[in-house]
Amino acid sequence: MANPKDYETLVLFAEQVYYSSLYAVFIWDWFICGWREYSLFWRSSSYRDWSLSKIIYIGCRYWPLISTPVAIWAYTSDLSVNMCERVYRIPVLFAVFNQFFAQAALAWNTHRILASTNSMLVWVFLSLAGITGMQVDLVMQYITLRPFVAPPMGACLPIVTSRSFLGYFLGPFLYTTYLTVWATLHVVRMAYSAHAVAVASADHSGKPARSLLKSFYTIAVTEGLPAHALVMVVYLSAVIVFARFDADDPHWMHMSFFQAPLVYMFPGICACNLILHQTKRTQSRLRSSSSSFFYSAGAGTSRSRSIAFARPVSTYSVAAKVQTVDMEKGIVTGENGREVHFDLASGVQAKADTDADATSGQIGFAPPEEEEREVKVEVERRLV
């Protein structure tokens, strides 16, 4: 029969390797995203370039890089009981802020998708702060030092003492679910609008329209919903494991230690890549903010003009007929009364057409599968 001590030693070694391996994956992700991070965040050092997304990204990326080595030291070193009594809670408390920054990234992305007000964003972050405070309180109450495998020295591993510690994972899970459902409902509305545009365009051109499901999938991926879903699944798995709390079952104890580091590391990886992706999309749109004009000579006295600009009033809106075009002020007014402003890049060419009469036109939208989505105003103009 195998020696229980040998079994405990083997499991302890596996736990230590597993925790260190997750940290290695985090560092690997940092390296492969290094150029994107530099080009998006560090190429310009101006204080004007600081934004909420950049602050959250720095927290998501660099807080785990700095704090996790402390956990690896505590979990892999042979330390005395007195030393472990002082430090065993510190890695778990550090992990609370790993989760805080990952949740903040999801909150920021939800705010971006919904284009909600700043007051709503403040409320969401205050809720997150409350959950973080609850997690800190649970760590101080329901975490104790795990017995050494080979006393008097050993690794400073924590162990849960009560089922109440479930709230440490349940709170972030409910918070993530709330944000994900909120964002998903809005993406569904965006997909319906995009599908309506596609159907209207198909009726006009005779080409088949994309399905509603494909529109939803494309927009969901573009807006970062898979990152929300992955983080939610990770928290759900932790909730399931810790809901089966049994202090007398050594197998549960080992399972819980294998589950917890996944929660500490994986949401941060998803959050960092989410922010990089959305920041790249935003900067791509800003780089194309200067208007570009394309002329194509038409039959008789007609010519066509396409004006592209980077900041849409609403990316996914049902197409509306153009009523008036003010080329000097750069304003297009639709039949629904909505005004769209754009900047003219070629003032001389635009002024030459100010006497033209805008007889027809339509506000259209680029296909949502394109990474750099731009609203395009196409106006057919008849010269006097």
C-alpha positions as CSV (number, residue, x, y, z in Angstrom):
1,M,0.0,0.0,0.0
2,A,1.3,3.4,-0.9
3,N,2.5,5.7,1.9
4,P,0.0,8.5,2.5
5,K,2.8,10.9,3.1
6,D,4.3,10.1,-0.3
7,Y,0.8,10.7,-1.8
8,E,0.5,14.0,-0.1
9,T,4.0,15.0,-1.2
10,L,3.2,14.1,-4.8
11,V,0.0,16.1,-4.8
12,L,1.7,19.1,-3.2
13,F,4.3,19.0,-5.9
14,A,1.6,18.8,-8.6
15,E,-0.2,21.8,-7.0
16,Q,3.1,23.8,-7.0
17,V,3.9,23.0,-10.6
18,Y,0.3,23.8,-11.6
19,Y,0.3,27.2,-10.0
20,S,3.7,28.1,-11.5
21,S,2.6,26.8,-14.9
22,L,-0.4,29.2,-14.9
23,Y,1.9,32.0,-14.1
24,A,4.2,31.0,-17.0
25,V,1.1,31.0,-19.3
26,F,0.4,34.6,-18.1
27,I,3.9,35.7,-18.9
28,W,3.8,34.0,-22.3
29,D,0.6,35.9,-23.1
30,W,2.3,39.1,-22.1
31,F,5.2,38.4,-24.5
32,I,3.0,37.5,-27.5
33,C,1.0,40.7,-26.9
34,G,4.0,42.8,-26.2
35,W,4.2,44.6,-29.6
36,R,0.4,45.3,-29.6
37,E,0.7,46.7,-26.1
38,Y,3.6,48.9,-27.1
39,S,2.0,50.2,-30.2
40,L,-1.3,50.9,-28.6
41,F,-0.3,52.2,-25.1
42,W,3.4,53.0,-24.8
43,R,4.5,54.5,-28.2
44,S,3.4,57.9,-27.0
45,S,4.2,58.9,-23.4
46,S,1.9,62.0,-23.4
47,Y,-0.3,62.2,-20.3
48,R,-3.1,63.0,-22.6
49,D,-3.0,59.4,-23.8
50,W,-4.0,58.1,-20.4
51,S,-7.5,56.7,-20.4
52,L,-9.7,54.4,-18.2
53,S,-9.0,51.5,-20.5
54,K,-5.2,52.0,-20.3
55,I,-5.4,52.2,-16.4
56,I,-7.4,49.0,-16.3
57,Y,-5.1,47.2,-18.7
58,I,-2.0,48.1,-16.6
59,G,-3.8,46.7,-13.6
60,C,-4.8,43.5,-15.4
61,R,-1.4,42.9,-16.9
62,Y,1.1,44.1,-14.3
63,W,-0.5,43.5,-11.0
64,P,-0.5,39.7,-11.5
65,L,3.0,39.9,-12.9
66,I,4.2,41.6,-9.7
67,S,2.1,39.8,-7.1
68,T,2.1,36.2,-8.3
69,P,5.8,35.6,-7.5
70,V,5.0,36.3,-3.9
71,A,2.4,33.5,-4.0
72,I,4.8,31.1,-5.7
73,W,7.4,31.9,-3.0
74,A,4.9,31.2,-0.2
75,Y,3.5,28.1,-1.9
76,T,6.8,26.4,-2.9
77,S,9.3,27.3,-0.1
78,D,9.9,25.4,3.1
79,L,9.0,28.0,5.8
80,S,8.5,27.8,9.5
81,V,5.0,27.9,11.1
82,N,5.6,31.4,12.5
83,M,6.5,32.7,9.1
84,C,3.5,31.0,7.4
85,E,1.1,32.4,10.0
86,R,2.2,35.9,8.9
87,V,2.1,35.4,5.1
88,Y,-0.4,32.7,4.1
89,R,-3.3,35.1,3.6
90,I,-1.3,37.6,1.5
91,P,-1.4,35.6,-1.8
92,V,-5.2,35.2,-1.5
93,L,-5.6,38.9,-0.8
94,F,-3.4,39.7,-3.8
95,A,-5.6,37.5,-6.0
96,V,-8.6,39.6,-5.0
97,F,-7.2,42.5,-7.0
98,N,-6.3,40.2,-9.9
99,Q,-10.0,39.6,-10.1
100,F,-10.9,43.2,-9.5
101,F,-9.0,44.4,-12.6
102,A,-10.4,41.6,-14.7
103,Q,-14.0,42.5,-13.6
104,A,-13.2,46.2,-14.2
105,A,-12.3,45.3,-17.8
106,L,-15.6,43.6,-18.4
107,A,-17.4,46.6,-16.8
108,W,-15.6,49.0,-19.1
109,N,-16.4,46.9,-22.2
110,T,-20.1,46.7,-21.2
111,H,-20.1,50.5,-20.7
112,R,-18.5,50.8,-24.2
113,I,-21.1,48.5,-25.9
114,L,-24.0,50.2,-24.3
115,A,-22.6,53.7,-24.7
116,S,-24.0,54.3,-21.2
117,T,-23.6,57.5,-19.2
118,N,-20.7,58.1,-16.8
119,S,-23.0,57.9,-13.8
120,M,-23.9,54.4,-14.8
121,L,-20.3,53.5,-15.1
122,V,-19.6,54.9,-11.6
123,W,-22.5,52.8,-10.2
124,V,-21.1,49.7,-11.9
125,F,-17.6,50.3,-10.4
126,L,-19.1,51.0,-6.9
127,S,-20.8,47.6,-7.1
128,L,-17.5,46.0,-8.0
129,A,-15.8,47.8,-5.1
130,G,-18.4,46.3,-2.8
131,I,-17.8,42.8,-4.1
132,T,-14.0,43.3,-3.6
133,G,-14.6,44.4,0.0
134,M,-16.7,41.3,0.6
135,Q,-14.0,39.1,-0.8
136,V,-11.4,40.6,1.5
137,D,-13.6,40.1,4.5
138,L,-14.2,36.4,3.5
139,V,-10.5,35.8,3.2
140,M,-9.8,37.2,6.7
141,Q,-12.6,35.1,8.2
142,Y,-12.6,31.7,6.5
143,I,-9.1,31.1,5.4
144,T,-6.6,29.3,7.6
145,L,-3.1,27.7,7.2
146,R,-3.1,24.2,5.7
147,P,-1.2,21.6,7.8
148,F,2.3,20.8,6.7
149,V,3.0,17.6,4.9
150,A,6.4,17.2,6.7
151,P,6.6,19.4,9.8
152,P,8.2,21.5,11.2
153,M,8.8,23.2,7.8
154,G,6.5,23.4,4.9
155,A,4.7,25.4,2.2
156,C,2.3,28.2,3.3
157,L,-0.8,26.9,1.6
158,P,-4.3,28.2,2.6
159,I,-7.3,26.1,3.3
160,V,-11.0,27.0,3.5
161,T,-12.8,26.5,6.8
162,S,-16.4,27.2,6.0
163,R,-18.9,26.9,3.2
164,S,-19.5,30.6,3.6
165,F,-16.3,31.2,1.6
166,L,-18.4,30.3,-1.5
167,G,-19.3,34.0,-1.7
168,Y,-15.7,34.7,-2.6
169,F,-16.4,33.2,-6.1
170,L,-20.2,33.6,-6.2
171,G,-20.1,37.4,-6.0
172,P,-17.8,37.8,-9.0
173,F,-19.8,35.2,-10.9
174,L,-23.1,37.0,-10.4
175,Y,-21.4,40.3,-11.3
176,T,-19.9,38.8,-14.5
177,T,-23.3,37.2,-15.4
178,Y,-25.0,40.6,-14.9
179,L,-22.6,42.4,-17.2
180,T,-22.7,39.6,-19.8
181,V,-26.5,39.4,-20.0
182,W,-26.7,43.2,-20.2
183,A,-24.2,43.4,-23.0
184,T,-25.7,40.4,-24.8
185,L,-29.2,42.0,-24.9
186,H,-27.8,45.1,-26.4
187,V,-25.8,43.1,-29.0
188,V,-29.1,41.3,-29.9
189,R,-30.7,44.7,-30.6
190,M,-27.6,45.7,-32.7
191,A,-27.9,42.4,-34.6
192,Y,-31.6,43.0,-35.3
193,S,-30.8,46.5,-36.7
194,A,-27.9,45.2,-38.8
195,H,-30.1,42.4,-40.1
196,A,-32.8,45.0,-41.0
197,V,-30.2,47.0,-43.0
198,A,-29.0,43.8,-44.7
199,V,-32.6,42.9,-45.7
200,A,-33.3,46.4,-47.0
201,S,-30.0,46.3,-49.0
202,A,-30.8,42.8,-50.3
203,D,-34.3,43.9,-51.5
204,H,-32.6,46.8,-53.4
205,S,-29.7,44.9,-54.9
206,G,-31.3,41.4,-55.3
207,K,-28.6,39.7,-53.3
208,P,-29.5,37.4,-50.5
209,A,-29.2,38.9,-47.0
210,R,-27.2,37.4,-44.2
211,S,-29.1,35.5,-41.5
212,L,-29.9,37.1,-38.1
213,L,-27.8,34.4,-36.3
214,K,-24.8,35.3,-38.4
215,S,-25.2,39.0,-37.7
216,F,-25.4,38.3,-34.0
217,Y,-22.3,36.0,-34.1
218,T,-20.3,38.6,-36.0
219,I,-21.2,41.5,-33.8
220,A,-20.8,39.4,-30.6
221,V,-17.3,38.4,-31.5
222,T,-16.4,42.0,-32.6
223,E,-17.7,43.5,-29.3
224,G,-15.8,41.0,-27.1
225,L,-18.7,38.9,-25.7
226,P,-16.6,35.6,-25.9
227,A,-14.3,37.1,-23.3
228,H,-17.3,37.7,-21.0
229,A,-18.6,34.2,-21.5
230,L,-15.2,32.6,-20.8
231,V,-14.7,34.5,-17.6
232,M,-18.3,33.6,-16.5
233,V,-17.6,29.9,-17.2
234,V,-14.4,29.9,-15.1
235,Y,-16.3,31.5,-12.2
236,L,-19.1,29.0,-12.6
237,S,-16.7,26.1,-12.3
238,A,-15.3,27.6,-9.1
239,V,-18.8,28.1,-7.7
240,I,-19.6,24.4,-8.4
241,V,-16.4,23.2,-6.7
242,F,-16.7,25.3,-3.6
243,A,-20.4,24.6,-3.3
244,R,-19.4,21.0,-2.5
245,F,-17.3,22.1,0.5
246,D,-16.2,19.3,2.8
247,A,-13.4,20.1,5.2
248,D,-12.9,16.4,6.0
249,D,-12.4,15.3,2.4
250,P,-8.7,15.6,1.3
251,H,-9.7,15.1,-2.4
252,W,-12.0,18.2,-2.2
253,M,-9.1,20.2,-0.6
254,H,-6.8,19.3,-3.5
255,M,-9.5,20.0,-6.1
256,S,-10.2,23.4,-4.6
257,F,-6.5,24.4,-4.8
258,F,-6.4,23.4,-8.4
259,Q,-9.5,25.5,-9.2
260,A,-8.6,28.7,-7.4
261,P,-5.4,29.6,-9.4
262,L,-7.4,29.3,-12.6
263,V,-9.8,32.0,-11.3
264,Y,-6.8,34.1,-10.3
265,M,-5.0,34.0,-13.7
266,F,-7.4,33.2,-16.6
267,P,-9.8,36.2,-16.3
268,G,-6.8,38.5,-16.4
269,I,-5.6,37.0,-19.7
270,C,-9.1,37.4,-21.2
271,A,-9.4,40.9,-19.9
272,C,-6.0,42.0,-21.3
273,N,-6.7,40.7,-24.8
274,L,-10.2,42.2,-24.7
275,I,-8.8,45.7,-24.0
276,L,-6.1,45.4,-26.6
277,H,-8.6,44.3,-29.2
278,Q,-11.1,47.1,-28.5
279,T,-8.4,49.7,-28.2
280,K,-7.0,48.7,-31.6
281,R,-10.4,49.0,-33.2
282,T,-10.9,52.5,-31.7
283,Q,-7.5,53.7,-32.8
284,S,-8.1,52.3,-36.3
285,R,-11.3,54.3,-36.6
286,L,-9.6,57.4,-35.4
287,R,-6.8,57.0,-37.9
288,S,-9.4,57.0,-40.7
289,S,-11.2,60.1,-39.3
290,S,-10.1,62.3,-42.1
291,S,-12.8,62.3,-44.8
292,S,-12.0,60.8,-48.2
293,F,-13.9,61.5,-51.4
294,F,-14.4,59.2,-54.4
295,Y,-15.8,60.6,-57.6
296,S,-17.3,58.5,-60.4
297,A,-18.7,60.2,-63.4
298,G,-22.3,59.2,-64.1
299,A,-24.5,59.4,-67.1
300,G,-25.8,62.7,-68.1
301,T,-25.3,65.3,-65.3
302,S,-25.1,63.0,-62.3
303,R,-22.1,62.2,-60.2
304,S,-21.8,60.1,-57.1
305,R,-20.0,61.0,-53.8
306,S,-19.1,58.8,-50.9
307,I,-18.1,60.4,-47.6
308,A,-16.6,58.1,-44.9
309,F,-16.1,59.2,-41.3
310,A,-15.0,57.4,-38.2
311,R,-17.4,58.4,-35.4
312,P,-20.9,57.1,-36.2
313,V,-23.9,58.4,-34.4
314,S,-25.1,54.8,-34.3
315,T,-23.1,52.0,-35.9
316,Y,-26.1,49.7,-36.3
317,S,-29.2,51.7,-37.3
318,V,-31.8,51.2,-40.0
319,A,-30.9,53.1,-43.1
320,A,-32.6,56.4,-43.6
321,K,-33.1,58.5,-46.7
322,V,-31.0,61.7,-46.9
323,Q,-33.1,64.8,-46.9
324,T,-30.5,67.6,-47.1
325,V,-26.7,67.8,-47.4
326,D,-24.9,71.0,-46.2
327,M,-21.4,70.6,-47.7
328,E,-20.0,73.8,-46.1
329,K,-21.0,72.9,-42.6
330,G,-20.5,69.2,-43.1
331,I,-24.0,68.1,-42.0
332,V,-26.2,65.4,-43.5
333,T,-29.9,65.4,-42.4
334,G,-32.0,62.3,-42.8
335,E,-35.8,62.1,-43.2
336,N,-36.0,61.0,-39.6
337,G,-34.5,64.4,-38.5
338,R,-31.1,62.9,-37.4
339,E,-28.1,65.0,-38.2
340,V,-24.8,63.4,-39.0
341,H,-21.7,65.6,-38.9
342,F,-18.5,65.0,-40.8
343,D,-15.3,66.8,-41.6
344,L,-14.4,67.8,-45.1
345,A,-10.9,66.9,-46.2
346,S,-11.0,68.7,-49.5
347,G,-12.5,72.1,-49.0
348,V,-11.9,73.4,-52.5
349,Q,-13.5,70.4,-54.2
350,A,-16.4,70.5,-51.8
351,K,-17.1,74.2,-52.3
352,A,-17.2,73.7,-56.0
353,D,-20.2,71.5,-55.5
354,T,-22.2,73.7,-53.1
355,D,-24.6,74.7,-55.8
356,A,-25.5,71.1,-56.5
357,D,-28.9,69.9,-55.5
358,A,-29.0,66.7,-53.4
359,T,-32.0,65.0,-54.9
360,S,-31.6,61.5,-53.4
361,G,-29.4,59.5,-51.2
362,Q,-29.2,57.0,-48.4
363,I,-27.3,56.6,-45.1
364,G,-25.8,53.2,-45.3
365,F,-23.5,51.1,-43.2
366,A,-20.4,49.0,-43.8
367,P,-20.7,45.2,-43.2
368,P,-20.4,44.5,-39.4
369,E,-17.9,41.7,-40.0
370,E,-15.3,44.3,-41.0
371,E,-13.0,45.2,-38.1
372,E,-12.9,48.9,-38.9
373,R,-16.6,49.7,-39.2
374,E,-17.4,53.1,-40.7
375,V,-20.6,54.8,-41.3
376,K,-20.8,55.9,-45.0
377,V,-23.0,58.6,-46.4
378,E,-23.6,58.1,-50.1
379,V,-25.4,61.0,-51.8
380,E,-26.2,61.1,-55.5
381,R,-26.0,64.7,-56.6
382,R,-27.4,66.3,-59.7
383,L,-25.5,69.3,-61.0
384,V,-27.3,72.5,-62.0
